[in-house]
Amino acid sequence: MASNLTSVPLEARSLLVLDSNGESFLFSSLFISEDGRDQQTLVIFIRHFFCGSCKEYISTISSPDNGITPQELEKSNKRLIIVGCGQPNLIKQYVKDTNCPFPMYADPTQKLYDALGMIRTLSLAEKKPDYIKSSFLVNVAKSAVCQFSSGTAMFQGGDIRQVGGEYLFNQKGDILWSHNMKNTQDHVEVIELHNCVCHLLIMAADSTYMAESVKSYPFSMSDRSALNKEEIIVKDDELTCEEHCHN
């Protein structure tokens, strides 16, 4: 489910996220490049830090075999950042459990999730996504073991009802592509995310040629004739891998 937003709301830009040491950063600092380069930033919003399904997702993304590597991101002038809704003291263990090479932050207030329209639900997907290899019961058991073994932090993982999503921003804060989870197992499949981040050239929204009303992504295959600087017709339907590659 794509977000209806075309850029990061002003109130969201000034919200704080925390790193593993508890140091706070403006959310806008995550996608504004320090050297002024027109770099794109993919932000993956996960659920609570004990969620077994999200851990499998991040583990798959972090895999050097079939995931997304820092080298690929560098070649495509992109970076990847992960945000969870629990306390920041759980980040280091999460990174260790998933072998994650990407920066990770926490938004324990969930204000950033709310500002970007992400919902709260405990519903499951009708069909288990490819990125989840374990059964539902195994994932529940893993989550419980992880939570109880965390000691005094067992209640600091975050709201179990909060679901996340994936957002691709440019350095101006325009939302080039987005997906909000509809249930607790609804992250974008890793192969689609890989195509978006490493193989898909996304046209920057240039106010010289494009009105605000068309600065939204993604495009559908039916827009083949409209892909020029004069007019881009925006579709809200979800895209297949073929359509992503076409765009």
ROKOL-161983 format. One record per residue: residue number from 0; x, y, z of N, C-alpha, C in turn. Coordinates in Angstrom, 1 decimal. Layout:
BEGIN
[NUM; [X; Y; Z]; [X; Y; Z]; [X; Y; Z]]
...
! end
This chain:
BEGIN
[0; [0.9; -1.2; 0.0]; [0.0; 0.0; 0.0]; [0.9; 1.2; 0.0]]
[1; [0.9; 2.0; -1.1]; [1.7; 3.2; -1.2]; [1.1; 4.3; -0.3]]
[2; [2.0; 5.1; 0.2]; [1.6; 6.3; 1.0]; [1.0; 7.3; 0.1]]
[3; [0.1; 8.2; 0.6]; [-0.5; 9.2; -0.2]; [0.5; 10.5; -0.2]]
[4; [1.5; 10.4; 0.7]; [2.4; 11.6; 0.8]; [3.3; 11.7; -0.4]]
[5; [3.7; 12.9; -0.8]; [4.7; 13.1; -1.9]; [6.0; 13.6; -1.3]]
[6; [6.0; 14.1; -0.1]; [7.2; 14.5; 0.5]; [7.1; 14.3; 2.0]]
[7; [8.2; 14.4; 2.7]; [8.2; 14.2; 4.2]; [7.5; 15.4; 4.8]]
[8; [6.5; 15.2; 5.6]; [5.8; 16.4; 6.3]; [6.8; 17.2; 7.1]]
[9; [6.6; 18.5; 7.3]; [7.5; 19.3; 8.0]; [7.6; 18.8; 9.5]]
[10; [6.5; 18.4; 10.1]; [6.6; 18.0; 11.5]; [7.4; 16.7; 11.6]]
[11; [7.4; 15.9; 10.6]; [8.2; 14.6; 10.6]; [9.7; 14.9; 10.5]]
[12; [10.0; 15.9; 9.7]; [11.5; 16.3; 9.5]; [12.1; 16.7; 10.8]]
[13; [11.4; 17.3; 11.7]; [11.9; 17.8; 13.0]; [11.8; 16.7; 14.1]]
[14; [11.3; 15.6; 13.9]; [11.2; 14.5; 14.9]; [12.5; 13.9; 15.1]]
[15; [12.8; 13.4; 16.3]; [14.0; 12.8; 16.7]; [14.0; 11.3; 16.6]]
[16; [15.1; 10.7; 16.1]; [15.4; 9.3; 16.2]; [16.7; 9.1; 17.0]]
[17; [16.8; 7.9; 17.6]; [17.9; 7.7; 18.5]; [18.8; 6.6; 18.0]]
[18; [20.1; 6.7; 18.1]; [21.0; 5.6; 17.7]; [21.2; 4.7; 18.9]]
[19; [22.1; 3.7; 18.7]; [22.3; 2.7; 19.7]; [22.8; 3.2; 21.1]]
[20; [23.5; 4.4; 21.0]; [24.0; 5.0; 22.2]; [23.0; 6.0; 22.9]]
[21; [21.8; 6.1; 22.3]; [20.9; 7.0; 22.8]; [21.0; 8.4; 22.3]]
[22; [22.0; 8.7; 21.4]; [22.1; 10.0; 20.9]; [21.0; 10.3; 19.9]]
[23; [20.5; 11.5; 20.0]; [19.3; 11.9; 19.1]; [19.8; 12.6; 17.9]]
[24; [19.0; 12.4; 16.8]; [19.2; 13.0; 15.5]; [17.9; 13.5; 14.9]]
[25; [17.9; 14.6; 14.2]; [16.7; 15.0; 13.5]; [16.5; 13.9; 12.4]]
[26; [15.2; 13.5; 12.1]; [14.9; 12.6; 11.1]; [15.4; 13.1; 9.7]]
[27; [15.3; 14.4; 9.5]; [15.7; 15.0; 8.2]; [17.2; 14.8; 8.0]]
[28; [18.0; 14.6; 9.0]; [19.5; 14.5; 8.9]; [19.8; 13.1; 8.3]]
[29; [18.8; 12.2; 8.3]; [19.1; 10.8; 7.7]; [19.1; 10.8; 6.2]]
[30; [18.3; 11.8; 5.6]; [18.2; 11.7; 4.1]; [18.9; 13.0; 3.5]]
[31; [19.3; 14.0; 4.2]; [20.0; 15.1; 3.7]; [21.5; 14.8; 3.7]]
[32; [22.1; 14.7; 2.5]; [23.5; 14.4; 2.4]; [24.4; 15.5; 2.9]]
[33; [25.4; 15.2; 3.7]; [26.3; 16.2; 4.2]; [27.1; 16.9; 3.1]]
[34; [27.4; 16.2; 2.0]; [28.3; 16.9; 1.0]; [27.4; 17.5; -0.1]]
[35; [26.1; 17.5; 0.0]; [25.2; 18.1; -1.0]; [24.9; 17.3; -2.2]]
[36; [25.4; 16.1; -2.2]; [25.1; 15.2; -3.3]; [23.6; 14.8; -3.4]]
[37; [23.1; 14.6; -4.6]; [21.7; 14.2; -4.7]; [21.6; 12.7; -4.5]]
[38; [21.8; 12.3; -3.2]; [21.8; 10.9; -2.8]; [20.4; 10.5; -2.4]]
[39; [20.0; 9.3; -2.7]; [18.7; 8.8; -2.3]; [18.9; 7.9; -1.1]]
[40; [17.9; 7.9; -0.2]; [18.0; 7.2; 1.0]; [16.8; 6.3; 1.2]]
[41; [17.0; 5.0; 1.3]; [15.9; 4.0; 1.6]; [15.8; 3.8; 3.1]]
[42; [14.7; 4.1; 3.7]; [14.4; 3.9; 5.1]; [13.4; 2.8; 5.3]]
[43; [13.9; 1.7; 6.0]; [13.0; 0.6; 6.3]; [12.5; 0.7; 7.7]]
[44; [11.2; 0.9; 7.9]; [10.6; 0.9; 9.2]; [10.1; -0.5; 9.6]]
[45; [10.7; -1.0; 10.6]; [10.4; -2.3; 11.1]; [9.4; -2.2; 12.3]]
[46; [8.9; -3.4; 12.7]; [8.0; -3.4; 13.9]; [8.9; -3.4; 15.2]]
[47; [8.4; -4.0; 16.2]; [9.1; -4.0; 17.5]; [10.4; -4.8; 17.4]]
[48; [11.4; -4.5; 18.2]; [12.7; -5.1; 18.1]; [12.7; -6.6; 18.4]]
[49; [11.6; -7.2; 18.9]; [11.6; -8.6; 19.1]; [10.8; -9.4; 18.0]]
[50; [10.3; -8.7; 17.0]; [9.5; -9.3; 16.0]; [10.4; -10.3; 15.2]]
[51; [10.0; -11.6; 15.2]; [10.8; -12.6; 14.5]; [10.7; -12.4; 13.0]]
[52; [9.5; -12.0; 12.5]; [9.3; -11.8; 11.0]; [10.2; -10.7; 10.5]]
[53; [10.2; -9.6; 11.2]; [11.1; -8.5; 10.8]; [12.6; -8.8; 10.9]]
[54; [12.9; -9.6; 11.9]; [14.3; -10.1; 12.0]; [14.7; -10.9; 10.8]]
[55; [13.8; -11.8; 10.3]; [14.1; -12.6; 9.1]; [14.2; -11.7; 7.9]]
[56; [13.4; -10.6; 7.9]; [13.4; -9.7; 6.7]; [14.8; -9.0; 6.7]]
[57; [15.2; -8.4; 7.8]; [16.5; -7.7; 7.9]; [17.6; -8.6; 7.7]]
[58; [17.5; -9.9; 8.1]; [18.6; -10.8; 7.9]; [18.8; -11.2; 6.4]]
[59; [17.6; -11.3; 5.7]; [17.6; -11.6; 4.3]; [18.2; -10.4; 3.5]]
[60; [17.8; -9.2; 3.9]; [18.3; -8.0; 3.2]; [19.8; -7.9; 3.5]]
[61; [20.3; -8.3; 4.6]; [21.7; -8.1; 5.0]; [22.6; -9.3; 4.5]]
[62; [22.0; -10.3; 3.9]; [22.7; -11.4; 3.4]; [23.6; -11.0; 2.2]]
[63; [24.8; -11.4; 2.1]; [25.7; -11.0; 1.0]; [25.4; -11.8; -0.3]]
[64; [24.6; -12.9; -0.1]; [24.2; -13.8; -1.2]; [23.0; -13.3; -2.0]]
[65; [21.9; -13.0; -1.3]; [20.7; -12.6; -2.0]; [20.1; -11.3; -1.4]]
[66; [20.9; -10.6; -0.7]; [20.3; -9.3; -0.1]; [20.8; -8.1; -0.8]]
[67; [21.0; -7.0; -0.1]; [21.5; -5.8; -0.7]; [22.8; -5.4; 0.0]]
[68; [23.8; -5.2; -0.7]; [25.1; -5.0; -0.1]; [25.5; -3.5; -0.1]]
[69; [26.3; -3.1; 0.9]; [26.7; -1.7; 0.9]; [27.4; -1.3; -0.4]]
[70; [28.1; -2.2; -1.0]; [28.8; -1.9; -2.3]; [27.8; -1.5; -3.4]]
[71; [26.7; -2.3; -3.5]; [25.7; -2.0; -4.5]; [25.1; -0.6; -4.2]]
[72; [24.8; -0.3; -3.0]; [24.2; 1.0; -2.6]; [25.2; 2.1; -3.0]]
[73; [26.4; 1.9; -2.8]; [27.4; 3.0; -3.1]; [27.4; 3.2; -4.6]]
[74; [27.4; 2.1; -5.4]; [27.4; 2.3; -6.8]; [26.2; 3.0; -7.4]]
[75; [25.1; 2.8; -6.7]; [23.8; 3.4; -7.2]; [23.5; 4.7; -6.5]]
[76; [24.5; 5.2; -5.7]; [24.4; 6.5; -5.0]; [23.2; 6.5; -4.0]]
[77; [23.0; 5.4; -3.3]; [21.9; 5.3; -2.4]; [22.5; 4.8; -1.0]]
[78; [21.7; 5.0; 0.0]; [22.1; 4.4; 1.3]; [20.8; 3.8; 1.9]]
[79; [21.0; 2.9; 2.9]; [19.9; 2.2; 3.5]; [20.0; 2.4; 5.0]]
[80; [18.8; 2.8; 5.6]; [18.8; 3.0; 7.0]; [17.5; 2.3; 7.6]]
[81; [17.7; 1.8; 8.8]; [16.6; 1.0; 9.4]; [16.1; 1.7; 10.7]]
[82; [14.8; 1.8; 10.9]; [14.2; 2.4; 12.0]; [13.3; 1.5; 12.7]]
[83; [13.4; 1.3; 14.0]; [12.5; 0.4; 14.8]; [11.7; 1.3; 15.8]]
[84; [10.7; 0.7; 16.4]; [9.8; 1.5; 17.3]; [10.1; 1.2; 18.8]]
[85; [11.2; 0.5; 19.1]; [11.5; 0.2; 20.5]; [12.5; 1.2; 21.0]]
[86; [13.1; 0.8; 22.2]; [14.1; 1.6; 22.8]; [15.5; 1.4; 22.2]]
[87; [16.3; 2.4; 22.1]; [17.6; 2.3; 21.4]; [18.6; 1.3; 22.0]]
[88; [18.5; 1.0; 23.3]; [19.4; 0.1; 23.9]; [19.3; -1.3; 23.3]]
[89; [18.3; -1.6; 22.5]; [18.1; -2.9; 21.9]; [18.7; -3.0; 20.5]]
[90; [19.2; -1.9; 20.0]; [19.7; -1.9; 18.7]; [20.9; -2.8; 18.5]]
[91; [21.9; -2.7; 19.4]; [23.1; -3.4; 19.2]; [22.9; -4.9; 19.1]]
[92; [22.0; -5.5; 20.0]; [21.7; -6.9; 19.9]; [20.9; -7.2; 18.6]]
[93; [20.1; -6.3; 18.2]; [19.4; -6.6; 16.9]; [20.3; -6.6; 15.7]]
[94; [21.3; -5.7; 15.7]; [22.3; -5.7; 14.6]; [23.1; -7.0; 14.7]]
[95; [23.4; -7.5; 15.9]; [24.2; -8.7; 16.0]; [23.4; -9.9; 15.5]]
[96; [22.1; -10.0; 15.9]; [21.2; -11.1; 15.6]; [21.0; -11.2; 14.1]]
[97; [21.0; -10.1; 13.4]; [20.6; -10.1; 11.9]; [21.8; -9.9; 11.0]]
[98; [23.0; -9.7; 11.6]; [24.2; -9.4; 10.8]; [24.0; -8.2; 9.9]]
[99; [23.3; -7.2; 10.5]; [23.0; -6.0; 9.7]; [24.1; -5.0; 9.6]]
[100; [24.5; -4.7; 8.3]; [25.6; -3.7; 8.1]; [25.2; -2.3; 8.0]]
[101; [23.9; -2.1; 8.1]; [23.3; -0.7; 7.9]; [23.0; 0.0; 9.2]]
[102; [23.0; 1.4; 9.1]; [22.7; 2.2; 10.3]; [21.3; 1.9; 10.8]]
[103; [21.1; 1.8; 12.1]; [19.8; 1.6; 12.7]; [19.5; 2.6; 13.8]]
[104; [18.3; 3.0; 13.8]; [17.8; 4.0; 14.8]; [16.5; 3.5; 15.4]]
[105; [16.1; 4.2; 16.4]; [14.9; 3.9; 17.1]; [14.0; 5.1; 17.2]]
[106; [12.7; 4.9; 17.1]; [11.6; 5.9; 17.3]; [10.7; 5.4; 18.3]]
[107; [11.0; 5.4; 19.6]; [10.2; 4.8; 20.6]; [8.9; 5.5; 20.8]]
[108; [8.8; 6.8; 20.4]; [7.5; 7.5; 20.6]; [6.5; 7.1; 19.5]]
[109; [7.0; 6.5; 18.4]; [6.2; 6.2; 17.2]; [5.6; 7.4; 16.5]]
[110; [6.1; 8.6; 16.8]; [5.5; 9.8; 16.2]; [5.9; 9.8; 14.7]]
[111; [7.0; 9.3; 14.4]; [7.5; 9.3; 13.0]; [6.6; 8.3; 12.2]]
[112; [6.3; 7.2; 12.7]; [5.4; 6.2; 12.1]; [4.0; 6.9; 11.9]]
[113; [3.5; 7.6; 12.9]; [2.2; 8.2; 12.7]; [2.3; 9.3; 11.7]]
[114; [3.3; 10.1; 11.6]; [3.4; 11.2; 10.7]; [3.4; 10.7; 9.2]]
[115; [4.0; 9.5; 9.0]; [4.0; 8.9; 7.7]; [2.9; 8.0; 7.4]]
[116; [1.9; 7.9; 8.3]; [0.7; 7.2; 8.0]; [0.8; 5.7; 8.2]]
[117; [1.7; 5.2; 8.9]; [1.8; 3.8; 9.2]; [0.9; 3.4; 10.3]]
[118; [0.3; 2.2; 10.1]; [-0.9; 1.8; 11.0]; [-0.4; 0.9; 12.1]]
[119; [-1.4; 0.6; 13.0]; [-1.3; -0.4; 14.0]; [-2.2; -1.5; 13.8]]
[120; [-1.7; -2.7; 13.8]; [-2.6; -3.9; 13.6]; [-1.8; -5.2; 14.0]]
[121; [-2.6; -6.2; 14.3]; [-2.0; -7.5; 14.7]; [-2.4; -8.6; 13.6]]
[122; [-3.0; -8.1; 12.5]; [-3.4; -9.1; 11.5]; [-2.3; -9.7; 10.8]]
[123; [-2.4; -10.9; 10.3]; [-1.4; -11.6; 9.6]; [-1.7; -11.6; 8.1]]
[124; [-0.7; -11.9; 7.3]; [-0.9; -12.0; 5.8]; [-1.7; -13.2; 5.5]]
[125; [-2.5; -13.2; 4.4]; [-3.2; -14.4; 4.0]; [-2.2; -15.5; 3.5]]
[126; [-1.1; -15.0; 2.9]; [0.0; -16.0; 2.5]; [1.3; -15.5; 3.0]]
[127; [2.1; -16.4; 3.6]; [3.4; -16.1; 4.1]; [4.3; -15.6; 3.0]]
[128; [4.9; -14.4; 3.2]; [5.9; -13.9; 2.2]; [7.1; -14.7; 2.1]]
[129; [7.8; -14.6; 1.0]; [9.0; -15.3; 0.7]; [10.1; -15.1; 1.8]]
[130; [10.2; -13.9; 2.3]; [11.3; -13.5; 3.2]; [11.2; -14.2; 4.6]]
[131; [10.0; -14.8; 4.9]; [9.8; -15.5; 6.1]; [10.0; -17.0; 5.9]]
[132; [11.1; -17.6; 6.4]; [11.4; -19.0; 6.2]; [10.8; -19.9; 7.3]]
[133; [10.7; -19.3; 8.5]; [10.2; -20.1; 9.6]; [8.6; -20.1; 9.6]]
[134; [8.1; -21.1; 10.3]; [6.6; -21.1; 10.5]; [6.2; -20.1; 11.5]]
[135; [4.9; -19.8; 11.5]; [4.4; -18.8; 12.4]; [4.7; -19.1; 13.9]]
[136; [4.5; -20.4; 14.3]; [4.8; -20.8; 15.6]; [6.3; -20.7; 16.0]]
[137; [7.1; -21.1; 15.1]; [8.6; -20.9; 15.3]; [9.0; -19.5; 15.5]]
[138; [8.4; -18.6; 14.7]; [8.7; -17.2; 14.8]; [8.2; -16.6; 16.2]]
[139; [7.0; -17.1; 16.6]; [6.5; -16.6; 17.9]; [7.4; -17.1; 19.0]]
[140; [7.8; -18.3; 18.9]; [8.7; -18.9; 19.9]; [10.1; -18.2; 20.0]]
[141; [10.6; -17.9; 18.8]; [11.9; -17.1; 18.7]; [11.7; -15.7; 19.3]]
[142; [10.6; -15.1; 19.0]; [10.4; -13.7; 19.6]; [10.3; -13.8; 21.1]]
[143; [9.6; -14.8; 21.6]; [9.4; -14.9; 23.0]; [10.7; -15.2; 23.7]]
[144; [11.5; -16.1; 23.2]; [12.9; -16.4; 23.8]; [13.7; -15.2; 23.8]]
[145; [13.7; -14.4; 22.6]; [14.5; -13.2; 22.5]; [14.1; -12.2; 23.6]]
[146; [12.8; -12.1; 23.7]; [12.3; -11.1; 24.6]; [12.6; -11.4; 26.1]]
[147; [12.4; -12.7; 26.5]; [12.6; -13.0; 27.9]; [14.1; -13.1; 28.2]]
[148; [14.9; -13.3; 27.2]; [16.4; -13.4; 27.5]; [17.0; -12.0; 27.5]]
[149; [16.2; -11.0; 27.2]; [16.8; -9.6; 27.2]; [16.8; -9.0; 28.6]]
[150; [16.3; -9.7; 29.6]; [16.3; -9.2; 31.0]; [15.4; -8.1; 31.2]]
[151; [15.9; -7.0; 31.8]; [15.1; -5.8; 32.1]; [14.6; -5.1; 30.9]]
[152; [15.1; -5.4; 29.7]; [14.7; -4.7; 28.5]; [13.6; -5.5; 27.8]]
[153; [13.0; -6.5; 28.5]; [12.0; -7.3; 27.8]; [10.7; -6.6; 27.4]]
[154; [10.5; -5.5; 28.1]; [9.3; -4.7; 27.8]; [9.6; -3.4; 27.0]]
[155; [10.8; -3.3; 26.4]; [11.3; -2.1; 25.7]; [11.4; -2.3; 24.2]]
[156; [10.8; -3.4; 23.7]; [10.9; -3.7; 22.3]; [10.1; -2.8; 21.4]]
[157; [9.0; -2.3; 22.0]; [8.2; -1.4; 21.2]; [6.8; -2.0; 21.1]]
[158; [5.9; -1.2; 20.6]; [4.4; -1.5; 20.4]; [4.3; -2.7; 19.5]]
[159; [3.8; -3.8; 19.9]; [3.7; -5.0; 19.0]; [2.6; -4.8; 18.0]]
[160; [1.8; -3.8; 18.1]; [0.7; -3.5; 17.1]; [1.2; -2.7; 16.0]]
[161; [2.3; -2.0; 16.2]; [2.9; -1.1; 15.2]; [3.5; -1.8; 14.0]]
[162; [3.1; -1.5; 12.8]; [3.7; -2.1; 11.6]; [4.4; -0.9; 10.9]]
[163; [5.3; -1.3; 10.0]; [6.2; -0.3; 9.4]; [6.0; -0.1; 7.9]]
[164; [7.0; 0.0; 7.1]; [7.0; 0.2; 5.7]; [8.4; 0.5; 5.1]]
[165; [8.4; 0.9; 3.9]; [9.7; 1.2; 3.2]; [9.5; 2.5; 2.4]]
[166; [10.4; 3.4; 2.6]; [10.4; 4.7; 1.9]; [11.7; 5.1; 1.2]]
[167; [11.6; 5.6; 0.0]; [12.8; 6.0; -0.7]; [12.7; 7.6; -0.8]]
[168; [13.7; 8.3; -0.2]; [13.7; 9.7; -0.2]; [14.8; 10.3; -1.0]]
[169; [14.7; 11.4; -1.6]; [15.8; 12.2; -2.1]; [16.2; 13.1; -1.1]]
[170; [17.3; 13.9; -1.3]; [17.9; 14.8; -0.3]; [17.0; 16.0; 0.0]]
[171; [16.0; 16.2; -0.8]; [15.1; 17.3; -0.6]; [13.9; 16.9; 0.3]]
[172; [13.8; 15.5; 0.5]; [12.7; 15.0; 1.3]; [11.5; 14.6; 0.5]]
[173; [11.7; 14.6; -0.9]; [10.6; 14.1; -1.7]; [10.5; 12.6; -1.6]]
[174; [9.3; 12.0; -1.5]; [9.1; 10.6; -1.4]; [9.1; 10.0; -2.8]]
[175; [10.1; 9.4; -3.2]; [10.2; 8.8; -4.6]; [9.4; 7.5; -4.8]]
[176; [9.4; 6.8; -3.7]; [8.7; 5.5; -3.7]; [8.4; 5.1; -2.3]]
[177; [7.2; 4.5; -2.0]; [6.9; 4.1; -0.7]; [5.9; 2.9; -0.6]]
[178; [5.9; 2.3; 0.5]; [5.1; 1.2; 0.8]; [4.8; 1.1; 2.3]]
[179; [3.5; 1.2; 2.7]; [3.2; 1.0; 4.1]; [2.6; -0.4; 4.3]]
[180; [3.0; -1.1; 5.3]; [2.6; -2.4; 5.6]; [1.1; -2.4; 5.9]]
[181; [0.3; -3.4; 5.4]; [-1.1; -3.6; 5.8]; [-1.3; -4.6; 6.9]]
[182; [-0.3; -5.4; 7.1]; [-0.4; -6.4; 8.2]; [1.0; -6.6; 8.7]]
[183; [1.2; -7.5; 9.7]; [2.5; -7.7; 10.4]; [3.5; -8.5; 9.5]]
[184; [3.1; -9.0; 8.3]; [4.0; -9.7; 7.5]; [4.0; -9.1; 6.0]]
[185; [4.0; -7.8; 6.0]; [3.7; -7.2; 4.7]; [4.9; -6.3; 4.2]]
[186; [6.1; -6.6; 4.6]; [7.2; -5.9; 4.0]; [7.3; -6.2; 2.5]]
[187; [7.8; -5.2; 1.7]; [8.1; -5.5; 0.3]; [9.1; -6.6; 0.2]]
[188; [8.8; -7.6; -0.7]; [9.7; -8.7; -0.9]; [11.1; -8.2; -1.2]]
[189; [12.1; -8.9; -0.8]; [13.5; -8.4; -0.9]; [13.9; -8.3; -2.3]]
[190; [13.5; -9.2; -3.2]; [13.8; -9.1; -4.6]; [13.3; -7.8; -5.2]]
[191; [12.1; -7.4; -4.9]; [11.5; -6.1; -5.4]; [12.3; -4.9; -4.8]]
[192; [12.6; -5.0; -3.5]; [13.4; -3.9; -2.9]; [14.7; -3.8; -3.5]]
[193; [15.3; -4.9; -3.8]; [16.6; -4.9; -4.5]; [16.6; -4.3; -5.9]]
[194; [15.5; -4.6; -6.6]; [15.3; -3.9; -7.9]; [15.2; -2.4; -7.8]]
[195; [14.4; -2.0; -6.8]; [14.1; -0.6; -6.6]; [15.4; 0.1; -6.2]]
[196; [16.2; -0.4; -5.3]; [17.3; 0.3; -4.8]; [18.5; 0.2; -5.7]]
[197; [18.8; -1.0; -6.3]; [20.1; -1.2; -7.0]; [20.0; -1.2; -8.5]]
[198; [18.8; -1.4; -9.1]; [18.7; -1.5; -10.5]; [17.7; -0.5; -11.2]]
[199; [16.9; 0.2; -10.3]; [15.9; 1.1; -10.9]; [16.4; 2.5; -10.8]]
[200; [16.5; 3.2; -12.0]; [16.8; 4.6; -12.0]; [15.5; 5.4; -11.8]]
[201; [15.4; 6.1; -10.7]; [14.2; 6.9; -10.4]; [14.4; 8.3; -10.8]]
[202; [13.6; 8.8; -11.6]; [13.7; 10.2; -12.1]; [13.4; 11.2; -10.9]]
[203; [14.3; 12.1; -10.7]; [14.1; 13.1; -9.6]; [13.0; 14.0; -10.0]]
[204; [12.2; 14.4; -9.0]; [11.1; 15.3; -9.2]; [11.7; 16.7; -9.4]]
[205; [11.7; 17.2; -10.6]; [12.3; 18.5; -10.9]; [11.2; 19.5; -11.1]]
[206; [11.1; 20.5; -10.1]; [10.0; 21.5; -10.1]; [10.1; 22.4; -11.4]]
[207; [11.2; 22.4; -12.1]; [11.3; 23.2; -13.4]; [10.3; 22.6; -14.4]]
[208; [10.1; 21.3; -14.4]; [9.3; 20.7; -15.4]; [8.0; 20.0; -14.9]]
[209; [8.0; 19.8; -13.6]; [6.9; 19.0; -13.0]; [6.1; 19.8; -12.0]]
[210; [4.8; 19.7; -12.1]; [4.0; 20.3; -11.1]; [3.9; 19.5; -9.8]]
[211; [3.6; 20.1; -8.7]; [3.5; 19.4; -7.4]; [2.6; 18.2; -7.5]]
[212; [1.5; 18.3; -8.3]; [0.5; 17.2; -8.3]; [1.0; 15.9; -8.9]]
[213; [2.2; 16.0; -9.7]; [2.7; 14.8; -10.3]; [4.0; 14.3; -9.7]]
[214; [4.4; 15.0; -8.6]; [5.6; 14.5; -7.9]; [5.3; 13.3; -7.0]]
[215; [4.9; 12.2; -7.6]; [4.5; 11.1; -6.8]; [4.9; 9.8; -7.5]]
[216; [5.2; 8.8; -6.8]; [5.7; 7.5; -7.4]; [4.9; 6.4; -6.7]]
[217; [4.8; 5.2; -7.3]; [5.5; 4.8; -8.6]; [4.6; 5.1; -9.8]]
[218; [5.1; 4.8; -11.0]; [4.4; 4.9; -12.2]; [3.9; 3.5; -12.6]]
[219; [2.9; 3.4; -13.4]; [2.4; 2.1; -13.9]; [2.8; 2.0; -15.4]]
[220; [2.7; 0.7; -15.9]; [3.1; 0.4; -17.3]; [2.3; 1.2; -18.3]]
[221; [1.1; 1.6; -17.9]; [0.3; 2.4; -18.8]; [0.8; 3.8; -19.1]]
[222; [1.8; 4.2; -18.3]; [2.3; 5.5; -18.5]; [3.4; 5.6; -19.5]]
[223; [3.6; 4.6; -20.3]; [4.7; 4.5; -21.2]; [4.9; 5.8; -22.1]]
[224; [3.8; 6.3; -22.6]; [3.9; 7.4; -23.5]; [4.0; 8.7; -22.7]]
[225; [3.8; 8.7; -21.4]; [3.8; 9.9; -20.7]; [5.1; 10.2; -19.9]]
[226; [6.1; 9.3; -20.1]; [7.3; 9.4; -19.3]; [8.2; 10.4; -20.0]]
[227; [7.9; 11.7; -19.9]; [8.8; 12.7; -20.4]; [8.7; 13.9; -19.4]]
[228; [9.4; 15.0; -19.7]; [9.4; 16.0; -18.7]; [8.2; 16.9; -18.7]]
[229; [7.3; 16.7; -19.7]; [6.1; 17.5; -19.8]; [5.0; 17.0; -19.0]]
[230; [4.9; 15.6; -18.9]; [3.7; 15.0; -18.2]; [4.0; 13.7; -17.7]]
[231; [3.7; 13.4; -16.5]; [3.8; 12.1; -15.9]; [2.5; 11.8; -15.2]]
[232; [1.8; 10.7; -15.7]; [0.5; 10.3; -15.0]; [0.8; 9.4; -13.9]]
[233; [0.3; 9.7; -12.7]; [0.6; 8.9; -11.6]; [-0.5; 7.8; -11.3]]
[234; [-0.1; 6.6; -11.1]; [-1.0; 5.6; -10.7]; [-0.8; 5.1; -9.3]]
[235; [-1.9; 4.7; -8.7]; [-1.8; 4.3; -7.3]; [-1.8; 2.8; -7.1]]
[236; [-1.9; 2.1; -8.3]; [-1.9; 0.6; -8.2]; [-0.5; 0.1; -7.9]]
[237; [-0.5; -1.1; -7.3]; [0.8; -1.7; -6.9]; [1.5; -2.3; -8.2]]
[238; [2.8; -2.2; -8.2]; [3.5; -2.6; -9.4]; [4.1; -4.0; -9.3]]
[239; [4.3; -4.6; -10.4]; [5.0; -5.9; -10.5]; [6.5; -5.5; -10.7]]
[240; [7.3; -6.6; -10.6]; [8.8; -6.4; -10.8]; [9.0; -5.9; -12.2]]
[241; [8.3; -6.4; -13.2]; [8.4; -6.0; -14.6]; [8.2; -4.5; -14.7]]
[242; [7.1; -4.0; -14.0]; [6.7; -2.6; -14.1]; [7.8; -1.7; -13.5]]
[243; [8.3; -2.2; -12.3]; [9.4; -1.5; -11.6]; [10.6; -1.3; -12.6]]
[244; [11.0; -2.4; -13.2]; [12.1; -2.3; -14.1]; [11.9; -1.4; -15.3]]
[245; [10.6; -1.5; -15.8]; [10.3; -0.6; -17.0]; [10.4; 0.8; -16.6]]
[246; [9.9; 1.2; -15.4]; [9.9; 2.6; -15.0]; [11.3; 3.1; -14.8]]
! end
